[in-house]
Amino acid sequence: MSTPFLTRHFIFTEEHEQLRETIERFAKTELAPHAEEWEETTFPDSVIKRMGELGILGLTMPEQYGGQGGDYFTSVVRAEAMAHSLSGGLNMGVAVQTDMTMPPILKFGSEEVKQKYLVPAIKGETILCLGITEPDAGSDVAAIKTRAVRDGDDYVINGSKVFITNGIRADAIVLVTKTDDSTGYDGFSLFMVDTDTPGFEVSRKLEK
């Protein structure tokens, strides 16, 4: 019987493959043994901290904020290699941190916001979530009802979100709100909201 000849996809370099081996090893040895338990309960916050210590969270983030400055394909490698954790819930929680909340902070956040949220998120010291889905709005983002209204130098935000991955553990939320109903999608704004802000409440953990 002949052995099949496998070639590496052209988008991946030898450095990518070395990274893949490292993350796979971590996922198999430190995560997979707990997969069954974590799928029933949830993974502990210490997993995010550990991944930050290993440099896995900031692969595509600039070095000036504590990241590794890698290209987009390093995030693809991370996602593929993390499948070896055997826990879909864990993988999604990590993806929210690395691919859904960090990028908009990096792109739109002020330097103050980056230092306050992005730097500790890369280290795994701050856990983030993304607030989009609402009881009557999910894939239909235009139907979002959460409103942010300016009040002097501040904004008052009213609304509710559901099915928010990392929502029960997050230190801060990248919150999608409506600030101007007259401009369509241009009327959306993102706010960084600490989860210890007065008025913020997590009602209950959902069985997902």
The 8 nearest C-alpha neighbors of each residue, nearest first, counted from 0:
[[1, 2, 3, 4, 5, 6, 7, 8],
 [0, 2, 3, 4, 5, 6, 7, 8],
 [3, 1, 4, 0, 5, 6, 7, 8],
 [4, 2, 5, 1, 0, 6, 7, 8],
 [5, 3, 2, 6, 1, 7, 0, 8],
 [6, 4, 3, 7, 2, 8, 9, 1],
 [7, 5, 8, 4, 9, 3, 11, 10],
 [6, 8, 9, 5, 11, 12, 10, 16],
 [9, 7, 10, 11, 6, 12, 5, 16],
 [8, 10, 11, 7, 12, 6, 13, 72],
 [11, 9, 8, 12, 72, 7, 15, 73],
 [12, 10, 9, 15, 8, 7, 13, 16],
 [13, 11, 15, 14, 16, 10, 9, 7],
 [12, 14, 16, 15, 17, 11, 18, 7],
 [15, 13, 17, 12, 16, 18, 11, 19],
 [14, 16, 18, 12, 13, 17, 11, 19],
 [15, 17, 19, 13, 18, 14, 20, 12],
 [18, 16, 14, 20, 19, 15, 13, 21],
 [17, 19, 15, 21, 16, 20, 14, 22],
 [20, 18, 16, 22, 17, 21, 80, 76],
 [19, 21, 23, 17, 18, 22, 24, 16],
 [20, 22, 18, 24, 19, 23, 25, 17],
 [21, 23, 25, 19, 24, 20, 80, 26],
 [24, 22, 80, 26, 20, 25, 21, 19],
 [25, 23, 27, 21, 22, 26, 28, 20],
 [24, 26, 22, 28, 23, 27, 29, 21],
 [27, 25, 84, 30, 23, 24, 83, 29],
 [28, 26, 31, 24, 25, 83, 84, 30],
 [27, 29, 25, 26, 30, 24, 31, 32],
 [30, 28, 25, 26, 27, 31, 32, 33],
 [29, 31, 26, 84, 32, 33, 27, 28],
 [30, 32, 84, 34, 27, 33, 85, 26],
 [33, 31, 30, 34, 29, 28, 27, 35],
 [34, 32, 31, 36, 30, 35, 37, 29],
 [35, 33, 31, 37, 86, 36, 32, 85],
 [34, 36, 38, 37, 33, 39, 86, 32],
 [35, 37, 39, 34, 33, 38, 40, 41],
 [38, 36, 41, 42, 40, 34, 39, 35],
 [37, 39, 35, 36, 40, 41, 34, 86],
 [38, 40, 37, 36, 41, 35, 34, 206],
 [41, 39, 37, 38, 36, 42, 35, 206],
 [42, 40, 37, 38, 39, 43, 88, 36],
 [41, 43, 37, 89, 44, 40, 46, 38],
 [44, 42, 45, 46, 41, 47, 37, 168],
 [43, 45, 46, 47, 42, 48, 168, 126],
 [44, 46, 48, 43, 47, 49, 42, 123],
 [47, 45, 49, 44, 48, 43, 50, 42],
 [48, 46, 50, 123, 49, 45, 44, 51],
 [49, 47, 123, 45, 51, 46, 50, 124],
 [50, 48, 52, 46, 51, 47, 45, 53],
 [51, 49, 53, 47, 55, 52, 48, 56],
 [50, 52, 122, 123, 54, 48, 49, 53],
 [51, 53, 49, 50, 54, 122, 48, 123],
 [52, 54, 50, 51, 55, 49, 56, 122],
 [55, 53, 51, 52, 56, 57, 50, 58],
 [54, 56, 50, 53, 57, 58, 51, 77],
 [57, 55, 51, 121, 54, 58, 97, 50],
 [56, 58, 66, 121, 60, 59, 55, 54],
 [57, 59, 67, 69, 60, 66, 55, 56],
 [60, 58, 69, 68, 57, 70, 67, 71],
 [59, 61, 66, 57, 68, 58, 67, 62],
 [62, 60, 68, 66, 63, 64, 67, 59],
 [61, 63, 66, 65, 67, 64, 68, 60],
 [64, 62, 61, 65, 66, 60, 68, 67],
 [65, 63, 62, 118, 66, 61, 60, 117],
 [64, 66, 62, 63, 118, 121, 61, 67],
 [67, 65, 57, 62, 60, 61, 68, 64],
 [66, 68, 58, 62, 69, 57, 60, 59],
 [67, 69, 61, 59, 60, 62, 66, 58],
 [70, 68, 59, 58, 67, 73, 71, 60],
 [69, 71, 72, 73, 59, 68, 74, 58],
 [72, 70, 73, 74, 59, 69, 75, 58],
 [73, 71, 75, 74, 70, 76, 11, 10],
 [72, 74, 76, 75, 71, 70, 69, 77],
 [73, 75, 77, 72, 76, 71, 78, 59],
 [76, 74, 72, 78, 73, 77, 79, 71],
 [77, 75, 73, 79, 74, 78, 19, 80],
 [76, 78, 74, 80, 75, 79, 81, 73],
 [77, 79, 75, 81, 76, 80, 74, 82],
 [80, 78, 76, 77, 81, 82, 75, 83],
 [79, 81, 23, 77, 82, 78, 19, 22],
 [80, 82, 83, 78, 79, 84, 77, 26],
 [81, 83, 84, 80, 79, 85, 78, 90],
 [84, 82, 81, 85, 26, 27, 80, 23],
 [83, 85, 31, 26, 30, 82, 86, 81],
 [86, 84, 83, 31, 82, 34, 87, 30],
 [87, 85, 34, 89, 84, 88, 90, 38],
 [86, 88, 90, 89, 91, 85, 82, 38],
 [89, 87, 91, 86, 90, 92, 38, 41],
 [88, 90, 92, 86, 91, 87, 93, 42],
 [91, 89, 87, 93, 92, 88, 94, 86],
 [90, 92, 94, 88, 93, 89, 95, 87],
 [91, 93, 89, 95, 90, 94, 165, 164],
 [92, 94, 96, 90, 91, 95, 97, 89],
 [95, 93, 91, 97, 98, 96, 92, 90],
 [96, 94, 99, 92, 93, 98, 97, 100],
 [95, 97, 93, 94, 100, 127, 98, 99],
 [98, 96, 94, 101, 95, 56, 99, 93],
 [99, 97, 94, 95, 96, 100, 101, 102],
 [98, 100, 95, 101, 97, 96, 102, 94],
 [99, 101, 96, 102, 103, 95, 98, 129],
 [100, 102, 104, 97, 103, 99, 105, 98],
 [103, 101, 105, 104, 100, 106, 98, 99],
 [104, 102, 106, 105, 107, 101, 100, 108],
 [105, 103, 108, 101, 102, 107, 106, 113],
 [104, 106, 102, 103, 108, 107, 101, 113],
 [107, 105, 103, 104, 108, 102, 101, 109],
 [108, 106, 104, 103, 105, 109, 102, 189],
 [109, 107, 104, 112, 105, 113, 106, 110],
 [108, 110, 112, 111, 113, 107, 104, 105],
 [109, 111, 113, 112, 114, 108, 115, 105],
 [110, 112, 114, 109, 113, 115, 108, 116],
 [113, 111, 115, 109, 110, 114, 108, 116],
 [114, 112, 117, 110, 116, 115, 111, 108],
 [113, 115, 111, 118, 112, 116, 117, 110],
 [114, 116, 112, 113, 111, 117, 118, 119],
 [117, 115, 113, 118, 114, 119, 112, 120],
 [118, 116, 113, 120, 119, 114, 121, 101],
 [117, 119, 64, 121, 114, 120, 116, 65],
 [120, 118, 122, 124, 125, 121, 117, 116],
 [121, 119, 125, 123, 117, 122, 118, 124],
 [122, 120, 57, 118, 119, 123, 56, 51],
 [123, 121, 51, 119, 120, 124, 52, 118],
 [124, 122, 48, 51, 120, 47, 121, 125],
 [123, 125, 119, 122, 120, 48, 126, 51],
 [126, 124, 120, 119, 123, 170, 127, 116],
 [127, 125, 169, 170, 120, 123, 124, 171],
 [126, 128, 169, 171, 96, 172, 170, 125],
 [127, 129, 172, 165, 166, 169, 173, 95],
 [130, 128, 173, 172, 174, 100, 131, 163],
 [131, 129, 174, 175, 173, 163, 160, 132],
 [130, 132, 175, 129, 133, 160, 174, 137],
 [133, 131, 137, 160, 136, 161, 130, 162],
 [132, 134, 160, 136, 161, 135, 137, 159],
 [133, 135, 136, 161, 160, 132, 159, 137],
 [136, 134, 133, 137, 142, 143, 132, 144],
 [137, 135, 133, 142, 139, 143, 132, 140],
 [136, 138, 132, 139, 140, 133, 135, 131],
 [137, 139, 140, 136, 132, 141, 142, 131],
 [140, 138, 137, 136, 141, 142, 143, 135],
 [139, 141, 142, 138, 143, 137, 136, 131],
 [140, 142, 139, 143, 184, 136, 183, 144],
 [143, 141, 136, 140, 139, 144, 135, 137],
 [142, 144, 136, 141, 140, 145, 133, 177],
 [145, 143, 146, 142, 158, 177, 176, 133],
 [144, 146, 158, 176, 157, 143, 177, 159],
 [147, 145, 177, 176, 157, 156, 178, 144],
 [146, 148, 156, 178, 155, 154, 176, 177],
 [149, 147, 155, 154, 150, 146, 156, 178],
 [148, 150, 154, 153, 151, 155, 147, 152],
 [151, 149, 153, 154, 152, 148, 155, 147],
 [150, 152, 153, 149, 154, 148, 155, 147],
 [151, 153, 150, 154, 149, 155, 148, 147],
 [154, 152, 150, 151, 149, 155, 148, 147],
 [153, 155, 149, 148, 150, 147, 156, 152],
 [154, 156, 148, 147, 149, 150, 157, 153],
 [157, 155, 147, 146, 154, 148, 158, 145],
 [158, 156, 146, 145, 147, 155, 159, 144],
 [159, 157, 145, 146, 144, 156, 160, 133],
 [158, 160, 133, 145, 161, 157, 134, 144],
 [161, 159, 133, 132, 130, 131, 134, 163],
 [160, 162, 133, 163, 132, 134, 159, 130],
 [163, 161, 164, 132, 160, 205, 133, 166],
 [164, 162, 166, 161, 165, 130, 129, 128],
 [163, 165, 166, 92, 162, 128, 95, 129],
 [166, 164, 128, 168, 169, 167, 92, 163],
 [165, 167, 163, 164, 169, 168, 128, 201],
 [168, 166, 165, 169, 204, 201, 203, 164],
 [167, 169, 165, 166, 170, 126, 44, 127],
 [170, 168, 126, 127, 171, 166, 165, 128],
 [169, 171, 126, 194, 125, 193, 127, 168],
 [172, 170, 193, 194, 127, 169, 192, 128],
 [173, 171, 128, 192, 174, 129, 127, 191],
 [174, 172, 129, 191, 190, 130, 128, 189],
 [173, 175, 130, 190, 189, 172, 129, 191],
 [176, 174, 189, 131, 130, 188, 173, 190],
 [177, 175, 145, 146, 188, 187, 147, 174],
 [176, 178, 187, 146, 179, 186, 145, 147],
 [177, 179, 147, 186, 187, 146, 188, 176],
 [180, 178, 186, 181, 177, 182, 187, 183],
 [179, 181, 182, 186, 183, 178, 177, 187],
 [180, 182, 179, 183, 186, 185, 184, 178],
 [183, 181, 186, 185, 180, 179, 184, 187],
 [184, 182, 185, 186, 181, 180, 141, 179],
 [183, 185, 186, 187, 182, 141, 180, 177],
 [186, 184, 182, 183, 187, 179, 188, 181],
 [185, 187, 179, 182, 184, 178, 183, 177],
 [188, 186, 177, 185, 176, 184, 178, 175],
 [189, 187, 176, 175, 177, 178, 190, 186],
 [190, 188, 175, 174, 176, 173, 191, 187],
 [191, 189, 174, 173, 192, 188, 175, 176],
 [190, 192, 173, 172, 174, 193, 171, 189],
 [193, 191, 172, 171, 190, 194, 173, 174],
 [194, 192, 171, 195, 196, 170, 172, 191],
 [193, 195, 171, 196, 170, 199, 192, 172],
 [194, 196, 193, 197, 199, 170, 171, 198],
 [195, 197, 194, 193, 199, 198, 192, 200],
 [198, 196, 199, 195, 194, 200, 193, 192],
 [197, 199, 196, 200, 195, 194, 157, 156],
 [200, 198, 197, 196, 194, 195, 201, 193],
 [199, 201, 202, 198, 194, 197, 195, 196],
 [202, 200, 203, 167, 199, 166, 204, 194],
 [201, 203, 200, 204, 167, 205, 199, 161],
 [204, 202, 201, 205, 167, 200, 206, 166],
 [203, 205, 167, 206, 202, 201, 166, 207],
 [206, 204, 207, 203, 162, 161, 167, 202],
 [205, 207, 204, 39, 40, 203, 162, 41],
 [206, 205, 162, 88, 204, 38, 39, 164]]
